[in-house]
Amino acid sequence: MLFIESIAKNIDNSGILLTKIIHVYKNNNKKIPAKVKDLVLIASQKADYRKLKKKKITKAIIAKTVKNLKRKNGHYLHFKKPGVIVLNEQKMFKGTKIKGPIAAELRFQEIIEIVQTARAMI
């Protein structure tokens, strides 16, 4: 569960290292948090100087949360740090690799390319 002004780590190789969540697209209420599979607007806080020259504001999808995520089979899943995956203007996956595991619930999202890239890395 990530609120507005939360800091999250970027888990792909798009050049952004740390991000801050500016807006959650599923609601207008600031008290309702963003969960896995939600689309958010982020601002880069720390970037790789070789790939990005200035701070950027882009869209991203949440791939990891610290809060427990209950699956249909009764198992719980949580990660140590929250993570996001950066998207470009056409809502396509911007990077070419994903660092580490992601939640399988992204499989049911419109962006299937993310899960296929993550499986190719295993």
Buried (B, 14 or more C-beta within 10 A) or exposed (E): BBEBEBEBBBBBBBBBBBBBBEBBEEEEEEEEBBBBBBBBBBBBBBBEEEEBEEEBEBBBBBBBBEEEBEEEEEEEBEBEEBBBBBBEEEEEBBBEEBBEBBBBBBBEBEBEEBBEBBEEEE
